[in-house]
Amino acid sequence: MKKPSLFSSTKIRFFKGIVLLGLLIYAGSERVLAQACNTQTPLGGAGITATGQKTFLAIGSDVNNVANVISASTTDFATIELGTGTGTIKVKNTAATTTAQKYQPGSFAGFDVENIDFTTNRFGGLKVVTFLNGNKQEESGVFNILLIANSDQSLVSYGPPDGAGRQKIGFVTSKIFDEIVLDYSKLDIPLSNNEHDTKVYSAFVDPRCTGAALTCNTPTDLTFPISPVSEYSGQAGGCVSTLVGQGALVSADTSDYASFIEGIQVGCFSWVGVRNSRPGDVYPAGSFAGFETAAYGLVSISVADLGTVTTYLDGVQQETSTTANLIATSFITGRKRTIGFKTTKDFDEIRYTRVGVVGISTGETRVYRGIVEKVCPGPALVCNEPTRWIKPNFPLTTYSYMVPYGVVVGCAGTLTGEDALVSADPNDFALMTMVQSLGCLRYVGVKDAAGTLQPAGTYVAVELENMSLITASIGDLQSIVTYKAGVEQERKAKGGLVTATVLTGGRQQFGFVTTKDFDEVRYEEFTVITPATLVATRVYGVTLMKLCDGPALACSSGPNPKPVVAKLNLPGAMNGNQGYPVTVESIASDAFLGVGVCTNQLLNPDRVVSADTTDFATVAATGVNCWASITVTDQKATYPAGSFAGFDIFNSTALNIDLIGGTFITTYLDGAVQESKSANNLLLDLIGSTGIATTSRRRVGFVTTKPFDAIKYSQGQLVGINLGSTNVYGAVVSKVAADCASPLTLATPPAAALTSPAGSNKTGNAATELAPTGGTAPYAYSSGSGDPLCVAPAGATEITPVSVTSATGAYSYTTPSTPGNYYFCIKVCDASNPAICAVKVYPITVTAAGGLTLAPSANTNSSSAPSAARSGNAATELTPSGGTGPYNYSNGSADPGCVMPSGYTALPATSNLSITSGGAYTYTAPTAPGNYYFCVKVCDSSNPAVCSVQVYKVSVTGAGCTVGSAIPGVN
């Protein structure tokens, strides 16, 4: 069983008094114990007695109304009046005659008291003692550490103060007991009239039970009685500050708090702590340990103002995490925030310490409660599925900050609700507001507390909504920043020197594809100058997506194949595939600073990538010079020149009549504009019917002349033209018709071209080996190295360089000196514009230099009567040489080197051919006369093995034919 932890409180200054035995007052008969877990049970009623006494030499001291300690009334109390001396009150269960009736180890034993002289500078001592059958069991007390530095200081506060100074004190026992004693002593100047009255309401016992099990990634407040916790606090050093609200940390009321009220300080240490007071209970390594805190009106000029979170086990320090200027540098006052760290050791106690070395500080730090959280890794991301980074799915913590950048006037505004970033409610948001600021940086962030890294190549985005009526900023910059173990990895920024936005709302995502691992994402806003107009940004949270290649563009089947239109949508049950790695950005804005009055409506832009073909976004711009746009980006693929790029839209007004000015489709590559077509030169429904039963729904787009990875739909309101409201169903792409009408196909390279000895010069001709068909001749040949279609076979290494003649297809290369599995690629393109291309992979087996040779004997050409049993031994018949012995023999009929002789048929399965690894073989000749064959494969012992295949020819003659006679055509 664990020893109770040691807790110190130097704010309480007492020394160890003398325990005097009092006169027991017996109250009578047996009492039935009824005690709930983590709930105090006052000791009173039948069988409970109370006694009290003061020391013989007490000056100005007395103990009065002791019987009130066991009264049924919660307001009755005894008093211990102390000037100099010791006052003692004992409460005993005289009815507890059996072990089961007595109070068990692990119970909190204490007293409900009020007005103990915690603040006096005169020496005093306080202790709670347990007894069993009149014999002392344990004691716990708080003393002035200046006098007795090595004393037991484990007396703790049971819970929050009740009213003005009323609280419960005691300790968790480790031995059985039937009696509790309060021993309070004080040393004062005689006749100084400093007598102090302490009220004692009751003694109580609280059986400590294990709290609720921790839930993955869900903070658990260390409050009472949900958890078996106790609180303590203290100060030391040169403190001119106040620590108030002791006991509030374990209160179930989330508005209760302990408070550090700062002042002038020199080497001041102030702390509060929460301990699991049930012996044997620990929080496992890997849990998050911390506190919920807030700062109010804090201005600090301290040299070293530190906030520290420390864990303990059995009173022994385990780990500590310190952040310099943890709260003092924050310009967001009055905000609750969680501070702490992920532990690497077990613990049962958490302490928060404020340390001021030299400084003047005015303000208040509130500590609301201790927090423990079971940290569990989040799920793996699914291909092309946007995943909100939320709790409890992931072990996340949040934070926020707002600070001037190099100037005093800095920020004017608020930053609230950062916990909403990880809320499961998609409509929760953190809110950034700003008015007339000069040089202000503000940010909110989300961090994986488990330290699980999201890999490079992950798409990361922040969902935003600008709620400003008018924003006019000089140097407004928005950024997404990734971190790994607290170190910045990458930064993606957007913004400009002068921005003007007229919005009525509209959520959008802003993100990028990472090139480095990360475990933290931060959204930042920096503004050089903001006028008095209110700026408000809602930040809804972070979205991650694992990017996987989408389906290749396809052609329909049949005699007249056509391009298949592909909607660039995310995965869904309706589209039957994994979808595309696509993201959406949208914007609705005024074209000129402060000019024009717009009512821009851009609703549900995320629906353009829905797998449901009936989902749509709505674009409607009303006013002058008002524009809205939706951009769909494929984060993995680049579509080739000659592809169709467009949008599937519906408009019941202008677009149903004609595609007049005000509508644009633009393609991008890596963020740079490639091509743009306006409405009057767009190709309407180029690729055929949409399959939708309406004449107003159209695919609008054009055949590109440049590659692209993003398509943008833009719609503006021009003078005298009303385009009305447009439903935008999604971005669409397709191949060009020529690709489908005449595809380019390549044959498989012959087996002879795929094996070469190590260190040899190899030549071949792709034109004859691949025999391309389709497309438009002539064909051009080149190395396919680096092409996305040049995919390495499993375990193979690429051979470079490979020289290829474009016009003829002749190629040459030198094989590596080490035997093994290798490959290279040949790319073939036709003469159309744009060219149609295909890539073929050559898997090459490099054998040992000199190879493995087989010497066929006459037995490889044999005759047999029908159904005759035949046997032999390939080891003696083929006498292999070269390579590395020993050799292994097997049936080689399925090997590419087993080439069927002209006029022969494979030995049928009914012949039951059997070949042992040592070379012995048997079979039964077929019943029908004719020419048959089988193959024996021989491999050496090198790694990879060098192999060779030999063909055995078998002729089955009719009846009367002599075995071994000459067979026409067999040499």
N, C-alpha and C positions, 0 to 999 in steps of 0.2 A: 504494500500500500504506500502511496506517495506521502511524503512529509509535506505539511502545509507550507506554501511559499512564504518568504519573508517580504513584508511590505513596510516601507518606511514612510513617516509623515512628520517632517521636522517642524511643520507648523504647530504641532501639538507638543508642548514642552512640559514633561512631567518626569519624575524619577520613580524608581521601584519602591513602593510602600511596604509596610509590614502587615502581613495577613494575620488578623486576630480572629479567633474562633468565637462565634456568637452562640446565643442560647436558641436552640431549635424550638419553634412553636408548631406543634403538630395539629393538623386540622381534621384528621379522621380517616375515613374508609378508602377502599380501592377506587381508582379513577381509570376509566377506559380511554386509551389513547386513540385519537382520530386525526391523523396528520396527512395533509395533501402534499404532493411533490412541489418543492420550490415555493412553498407557502408557509408563512409563519403561523405557528400555533401558540398563542399566549398560554402560559402555565397557570391554571387556576381551577377551582372547583374542588370536589372531594378528593382527598389524598394528597393535595398540594399544600406545602407549608412555606412560610416565609419568616425569616429572622433578620435582624439588623443590629449593628453595633458600631461604636466609635472607639478610638484608642483611649487608653486611660489618661494619657497626658495631652489629649486634644485641647487646643486653645481656640475658643470661638467656633467649635465644631459640634455637630449633633446629627443623629439619624432619626427621622420622625415618620410616623404613619406608615410603618412597614407593611401592615396588612393590606394597604391599598394596592400593592404590587400584584396581588393575586385576586383583586376585585374583578367582578364581571364587567364593570364599567371601563370604557376605553379612555375616560378622561380623569379617572382617579389616579393619584400618584403619591409615592413616598418622596421624601426629600433628604438629600445628603447636604448638610450645611458645613462647609469647610473654611476654616482660616488656616490653621496648621494642624495636621493630624491625618487620620485615615478613617473613612467611612466604609462599612461593608454591609451588603445586602445579599442574603442567600435564599435561594428558592429550591425546594427539594420535592420530589415525587416519592412520598412515603408508601404509596400503594403499589409501587413497582417492585414486586417481590420475585418475579422470574426474569430471566434474561430477555425473553420476548417482550416483556412489558417495559423494559428500560429503554433509554434513548440510544440509538444505534450509531456506530461510527459513520462519518460522512454527513452528519447533520450539522447545520449551522446553529451554534449555541450563543445567545446574546441577550441584550437588554434594550428596551425601548426607552430612550433617555432624551432629556432636553436641557440645554444650557450647561453642558460641560465646558469648563474654562479652556477652550482650545487656543485662545489668543493671548493668554497671560504670559508675561515674561518670567514669572516666578516658577520655580521648579515644582513639577508635579508628576504624578504617575497614575496610570489607569491600566487595569488588567481584568480580563474575564477568565475564570478558573472553573474547571469541571471536576466533580468528585463522583466516586462510586462506593457506596456503602461506607461513606465517611472518609475514604482514602482519596487523596489527590490524584487526578488522572493527567490533566493537561492545563496549561495556562497560556494566554496570549495577551500581549500588552503593547502599548506605545509609550516611549520614554524620550526624554531629552537626549538626543544623540551626542550632545557635547559632553555629557557626563558618562553615559554608558553606551559606548559606540558599538559594542558587540552584543547588545541585548536583543532578545526576541522582539521584533517590531511588526508582528503579523496581525495585529488587531485592525480590522477593516470596517468600513461602513457597509451596512446591509443593503441600503437602498436610498432613494432620494429623501432629502429632508422633508418632514411633514410640518408645514407651518414655519414659525420662527425658531429655527434651531433644533427641532425635534427630529431625531434620527435613531437608527438602530445600529448597534455596534456589537461586534463579537468575532467569532472565528469558526472555521470548519473543523470539526473534531476528527480525530483518527482512532479514538478509543470509546468504548461504551461508557455511559454515565447516567446518573439519576439525580444530579444536583448541579446547579449553576450559581456561581458567586461573582458579584461585581465588587471589585476592590479599588477604591478611589482615594488617592492620597495627595497631600499638598503641603508645601513648606513655605510659610510666609513670615513676614516680620511680626512678632508678637504684638497684639493689641493695635494693629494697623487699620482695623475696620475694613479689611479686604475680604471678609467672609463671602463665600460664593455658594449659592443655592443651586443644586442640581436636582432636577425632577427625574424620578425613575417610575415609569408607568407600568412596566411588566417585564418579566423574563419570557423568553420564547424559544421554541425549538423549530427548526425548519429542515426536514429531511431533503438533502440535495439529490436530485435525480437528473439523469442525462437529459440534455435538451434535445430538441428535434434534430433529426439528421440533416446535414447540410445538403442543399440541392445545387446541382451543377449551375455555375455561372449566375447564381441568384444571391445577392447580399443577404446575410443573416445578421440582424441587429443583436448585439450582446446586451439584451435588456432582460429585466426581471418582471414576472416569473417565468417567461418563456425559456430562458436559459439559466442554469445555476451559477450566476455570476455575482461577484462582489466588486466594489469600487474602492479606490484609495486615492489620496492626493497629497501634495506637499510642496514646500519651497525651501530653498537653502541659498546662502550667499547674500550678496548685497542687493536685496530687493526692496524697492519702494513701489510695490505693486500689490494688487489684491487678487487672491484666488478664492472665488466664491462659487456657491452652487454645488458643493460636494454631495455626491450621491445621485445627482441628476443624470449621469451617464447611463445608469442602469434602469432609468425610469422607462416605463412602457409608453409614456407620453412623448411623442416625437418632437414636441416643442420645448421640452426641458433641456437644459444645458448647464455645464460648468463653464466658468468664465475667468479668463486671465485679463485683468484690467491693468494696463501697463502704466509705468511711471519711470522716474529716473532709476537706473539700475547699474550696478557694477558687479559683474560675475554672478548674475542672478539665475538660479535654476528653479523652474516651476514645472510641476508635472501632475498628470492625472493618469490613472491606470484602471484597467478592467481585467479581472482574473476569473477563469472558470474554477470555482471553489469546490467542485466535486472531486475528491481524490481519485486519481487514475484517469480522468478525462483529459484528452489532449486533442488539439487540432492538428491534422497531419501536414507534413511538409508538402509544399506545392500549393497550399491555400493562400489566398490573399488576406493580408492583415492590415487594418488601417482604422482611421477615424473619420467621422463626418464633422467638418469644421466650418467656421465662417469668420471673416474679419469685418470689423465695423470701425470706420473712421480712423484707420491705422496710418500713421505717418511715422516712419522710423528712420533715425540717422545712426543706428547702431553700427559698430565696427563688425560685430559678428552676431547677427540675430538669426538663430537657427531653430528650425522645427525638426524634431526627430521622432520617428516611430521605431520602437524597440520591442522585440519579443523575448519572452522568458519561458523557461520550463523548470518547475520545482524551485522557483526563485532564482535560477541561474540564467544570466543573459545568454540568448541564442544568436540573434541577429539584430542589426540596426541599420536604418536608412535615413540619411540626413540630406535635406535640401536647403542650401543657403538661401536666406531671405524668402523662406517658403511662402509667407503671406505678406511680408512688408512691401514687396515690390508690386503687389497687385493693386490695380486701380479700380477693381470691381469690388466694391464693399458691400457688406450685407448679403453675401452669396454663400450658400451652403456648397461645400465641395468635399469629395472624399480624397484623402491622402493616405498613402500606404505603399506596400510592395508585396510581390509574390515571394513567399518564404521558401527556403531550402531545408529547413529543420522543423521538427515538431515543436509545438508551443502550447501553453495553457494560459498565457497572460500577454496583454498588449499595453504598452505605455506610450503616451505622447508627452514630449518634453519641450518646453520653451527655454532657450538659453540666450541670455543677453550678457555679453562680456562687458562692453562699455557703451552706454547709449542713453538717449532720451527718447521715449516712445509714448505717444498718447493714442489711445485706442483700446480696442477690446478684441480678444480672440475667444470665440465660443467653441466649445467641444461638445457635440450633441450626443455621440454614442460611439462605442467601438463596433467594428464591422469585421466579420469573417466571411469569406466566400470560397466555396469549393471551385477550383479552377479546372475546367474540362475543355480540351481542345474542341474546336468547332468542326463541322462536317467538311469533307472535301467538296470543292466546287464541281458542279456539273457542267459539261460542255454547253457553251452558248446560252446558259441560263442565268440571267441577272439575279444575283443573290444579295439581298439587303443584309448589311453587317449589323445584326441586332442581337440583343440579349433576350433569352438565355441561350440562343443557338450558338453564340460565340462568347468567349470569356473577355468581355470588353470593359474598358474604363474610358471615361470622357473627361475633358478639361476645356477651359476657355481662358481668354486673356485679352486685355485691351490696355494699351500703353502708348503714351506719346513717343514719337520717334525724334529724339534729339532736340525738341522744343518743349517749353513748359506748358504752353496753352493746350497742346495736344488734343485729347479726345473729349468730346461732349456727346454723351449718349449712353446707351445701356447694352449689355450683352447677357442674355438670360436663357435658361432652359437647355443647357448643353446636354443634359441627360436624355432629352428627347431624340438625340441623334441615334441612340441605340434602342429606341422604343419599338415594340412590335406593332404599334399603331402607325400606319404609313402617313397619317395626317398630323402626327406630332412634329414639332419643329423647335429649333433654337432660333431666337430672334436677336438680330443685330440692328440697333437703331443709332443714328448719328445726326447731330445738328451742328453746324458751323464749327467744324474741326479743322485744325491745322497740323498736318503731319501725324496721322493716327494709324497705328497698326492694331488690328484686332483679329482674333482667330478662335476657331473651335477645332477640337481634335478627338480622334478615336484611336485607342491603342489596344492591341491584343495582349491581355495580362499574362497569357500563357507563353508569350514569345513565339508563337507559331508563325512561321514565315509564309507569306503568300508569294509564289514564285514569280520570277521575271516573266513577262509575257502576259500577265494578268491585266485586264482592263479595270481601272479604278475610276469612279466618278462620284461627284457630290451633286445631290439634287437641290436646286435653289429656286427661290421665287422672290422677285423684287417687287415689293408692295408700294414703292414710292409713287407719288403722283407725278412729280418731276424730279429728276436727278440731274444735276449739272455739276460735275466735279472736274478739277484739274489734277491729272495724274492719278486717276482711279485704276487700281490694279487688283485683279482677282487671281488667286493662285491655289493650286492643289499641290501639296508637298508630301512626299513619302519619307518614312524614317525606318531605320533598322537599329534596334538596340539603342535608341535615342540619337542616332547619328543621321543627319539628312542624307537621302539617297538621290532623289530626283525632284524637279519642280516644273510644273506646267502653268504658265501664266496666260491670262487674256485681259484685255483692257486697252486703254489708249490715253493720249495726252488730254484730249477733251472728249468727254462722253455726254450724250444727251439721250435720255430714255423716257418715253411716255408709255406707261403700262397701266393696265387694269388688272394685272395678275397674270398667272401662267407659269406653271412649274416646268423646269428644264434641267437636264443633266449636263454637267461640264466635267470632262474626264480625258484620260489618255491611257495608252498602253505602256506599261512599265517595262524597263529593260534591266531592273535590278530587283532582288528580293526585298520585301518590306513587312513590317508588323504594325505600322502606325500610319494614319492618314490625317492630314490637317488641311482645313480650308482657311485661307487668309484673305483679308481685304486691307489694302493700304491706300490711303488717300492723302494727297498733299494739301489740297484746299477743298473744303466742302462749305457751300454757303448755308444760310440759315434754314433752307428748305429741309424738311425731314427726309432722311434716307433710311429705309427699312428693308432688310434682307432676311428672308426665312431660309433656314438651312434644315432640310428634312432628314438628311443622313447620307451614308456612304453605301454605294453599290459596287460589288465586285463581280467579275465575270471571267470564267475560264474560256479562252478563245480556242475554238477548234474549226478546222476547215469545213465550210459548208459544201453541199452537193455541187458537183460540176455542172455547168450548163449543158443541157441535153437537147437531143433532137427526137421528134416523134418517130414511131415505127411505121412501117408500111412502104409501099412503092414510091410514094412522093413525100419523104420526111420533111417536116418543118421544124423551125426552132420552137422549143418549149419555153414558154414565158415563166420565169421564176420570180416570185415575190420575195424580196429580201426580208424575211420574217424570222423571229426567234422560234425556238422549238415549241411544239404544241401538238396536242392529240389529233388535230385536224389536218396537219400537213404531212404526217407519215414519215418524217425524217428528223434529224437532229437540229434542223434549222441552220441559220447563218449567224456568224459572230458579228451582229450588227448593233449599232448604237444610234441614238437619235439626239440631235440638237435642234433647238427651235428658238426663234426670237421674233418679237413684235416691237417695232421701234419707229420713231419719228425721223424723217430724213434730215431735218435741220434743227439747229439749236434754238429751242423756244419758238419755232415757227410752225404753224399748222395746229389744228385741233383734231386729234385722232381718237377713234374708239376701236382699238385693235382687239380682235377676238381671235385667240389661237388656243383652241381647246383640245385636250386629250392628245397631245402629240405622240405619246408613247404607243397609241393604238396603231400607228402606221407600221409597226413591226409585229403586230399581233398575228398569230397563225390563223385566226378566224378572218376569212376573206370578206366578211360583212362588217368588221370593225373599221372605224375611220376617225381621223382627226378633222377638226373644223377650222377653216381659215376664212376670216371675214375682216376686211379693213375698210372702215368708213371714215371719210375725211379727206384731207389734202396732203399729198406726199406721205402717205402712211403705208407701211410695208410689213409683211409677215412672211416667215420662211420656215421650212422644215428640211433638215439635212439628215440623210441616212448614210452611214458609213460602214463598210465592211472592213473590220479591223484586221483581217487576215489576207484577203484575196485582192489581187489587182486584175481587173477585167481588161482584156486586150482591145486595142483599137479595132473598130469594125463591129463591136458589140452594140446592141440597142440599149439605151439608158433612158428611163422615163418614170412616170408616175401614173397610177391608176386613180382617176378622179371622177367626180360627178358635180356638175353645176347646172342648176335649173334655169339660169338666166343667160348671161353673156356667152359662157362656154358651150351652151347648147346651140347657139346660133353661129358663133364664129370665135376663133381664138384670136381676139384682138389684143392690143398692147396692154401690158400690165401683168402678164404671166411669163415667167422665165423658168427654164430648167438648165442647171449648171452642173458640170462634172468637175471633180477635184482629184488630185493625187497628192498624198502626203500633205494635205492642207493647202496646196497651191491650185489656183483655178486652171483648168484645162480648156474647156469649151463652154459656151453658153449660147442658148437659142431662145429667142423671144417667141411669143405666141404666134405671130404671123409667119414664122418660118419653122415652127415645129411640125413634125410629121404626126398626123392624127391617126391613132389606131394602126400604126404601121404593121403590126404583127398579127392582125386578124381580130376576130371577135373576142370580147372579154368573157363571153359565156354568161353574161348577166342580162336578164330580160328587161332591158331599158335602152332607149336610144340616146340617153344623156350621159351614160357612164362610158368613159373613153380612157384608153391608154395614150398618154401624150408624151412624146419624146423624140429622139433622133438617133441615127446611126453615128457613133463616135468615130473620130479619126485619130484619137489619142487614147492611151490607156487611162484608167481611172479606178478609184476605190471608194468614191462618195458621190452621191447625187443630191442636189438641192432643188426643192420646189419653192419658188418665190411668187407672191401675189401682192400687187400694190394697188392703191386707189389713186387714179389720175383724175385730173379736172374733167368733168363732164362725162366720165365713164364709170359705170357702176358694175363691177364684176360680181357683186352679190356674195353669197356664202358658198364655199367650195368644200365638199367632202373629199378628203385625201385618204385613200384606202391603203396606199403603200407604194414604195419604190419597186420598179420591175426592171429586169435585165433579161437578155436572151442572146444566143449566138446569131450570127448573120446567116441568111438563107443559104449562101454558098457552102457553108460548113456542113450543112445537113444534106444538101443535094449531092455532094461528092466528098465524102469523108476520106481521110488518108489512113491507110492501114499498112502494117508492116508484118512480115513473116517472122517466125522464131528462128534465131541463128542455128545452123546445123551443129550436131554434137562435135564434129571434128574441129570446129572453130572455138570450142569452149575448154579445151585441155591443152596445156603447153608445159614443157619441162622448164625448171627453174633456170633463170639467167639466159634464156634464149631470145632471139629476135623473131617476133611473130608478125606475120602479114596476113591480110585478108581483104575482102572487097564487100562493103555493105550493100552495094547496089545489087549484087547477085545473091548475097546471103539473106537480105531482108526483103528483096523483091517488092518494093512499094507499089501500091495500087491506090486509085482514087486521086482526088485533087486534080491539079493541073500540072502536066509535065512541062519542062524538065524539072527534076528534083535536085536539091542542093543538100550535101552531106556535111556534117560538122560534128565535133565532139559535143556530147550532151552534158558534160560535167558542169554542175551548178544549176542545171535546169530543175525546176520543182518536180518534174516527172522522172528525173533520174534518181530512183529510190534504191538505196543499197540493200541487197539481200541480207538476211540475218547473218551476222558473224563475218561478213565479207569486208575487205579493204579495197579502196579505189586504187586502180592503176593509173598513174599519171607520169609523163604526158602520153597522150595518144594522138598521133598525127593522122589527120583525115584530109583527103583531097576532095574539095567541094564538088567538083564536076563529075568525078568518076566513082567516088565512094571508096577508093582504095585507102586502107589504113595500115598503120604499123605501130608497134610498141615493143618494149623490152620487158620480159616477165621478171618479177622480183626474184631475188636469189634464194628466198626462203619459201619452201612449199607451203601451200595453204589455199584458202578460199579468197578470191579477189573478184573485181568487176570493173567494167567501164561502160559508158553509154555512147550511143550514136544518135544524133538528132537529124531528122530528115524533114525538109520543108519543101512545099510545092511552089509553083511560080505564080500563084494568085496574089492579089493585093487587097487586104493584108494576107500574108502567107498563112497556109494551113500547115501545122507542124506536128510531128509525132516523135516520140523518143523510145528507143529500145535498149533494154539493159542486157549486157553480155555478162553472165556469171562465169567466171574463169576459174578452173581448177589448175593450180600450178603443182606439178609433180616434181619429185626429186630429180636432180640432174642425171641423165643417163637413163632414167625411167626404169620400168619393170618389163622384161621381155619373157615371152613364153615360146618354147620350141615344140610345135605340134608334131605328134607322131602319127603313125598310120591309124591309130585307134580313134583319131578325131574324124576319120572317114571310114564308116563301117557299114556292113550289111547285116540284116537280121531277118529271120523268118517271122511271120505274123505271130503276135502274142508271146514271143520268146522273151525269157527273162535275161536281162543284160546287166553286166557290172563292170567296173573298172576303177582306176585310181588316177585322178588328174595330177597328183603330185609327181608320179613317175612318168606319166604320159607327156606332161607339159614342161617338166624340168625347169621351173622359173629361175631366172637370174636377175641380178640388179636389185635395187631397193634394199630394204633391211629385213632380214629374216627374224623369226619364222614367218611363214606365209599362212594366210587364212583363205579357205576355199568356200564358195557359196554358189547358189543358183543365180546366174547373171542374166536371166531372160528379160528382166525388166530394165536392165541397164542400157543407157543410150548407145554404148559401144557394142551391144548385141545386135548386129545388123543382119537381117534375114537374107540368106543367099537366094539368088534368083531361082525360081522354080521349086522352092522348098516351103514347107508348112511347119509351124511350131509344133513341137511334140505335145500331144493333147494331155489334159489333166488326168485322163484315165490311165496314162502310163505310169503315174505315181513316181515321178522323178524325185530322187533323194540324193543330196550331196552333203557329206559331212565336212566339218571345218578342216579335217585332215586331208580331204581330197577324194575319199572313197565315194563312189556313186553307184546307184542302181536304178533300173527302170524296166518297164515292160514294153516291148515293141508294140506299136499299134496293130490292130487286127486287119486294117485295110492296107494293101500294098501302096507304096508311094515314097516320096522323098520328104524327110522330116529333119528338124534341127533342134538343138538346145544349146545353151551357153553356160560356161563355167567362168565365174569371176574370181580372180586371184588378187589379194591385197597384201601388201607388206606390213611391217609393224611400226612404221614411222607415224608421226602425228603432225599434220593429217596423213592418212594412209595413202600410198601410191598403189593404184589398182590397174589391172589390165583384164581384158575379156577375150576368151577364145570360143569360137563357134565349133560345135560338134555336129557333123552331118550323119544322118542315119537313113539308110535306104532299106525299105521293107519289101522283100521279093515275094513272088507267089510260091505255091507249093512246089517242091522239087528243086528249088534253087539252092545251090551250095553256099553256105555261110562263108563270107570272105571273098566270094568271086567278084570279079570286076563289075563296076556299075557304070554304065554309060554317063559321061559328063562329070564323073567324080574323079578328081586327080589325087 
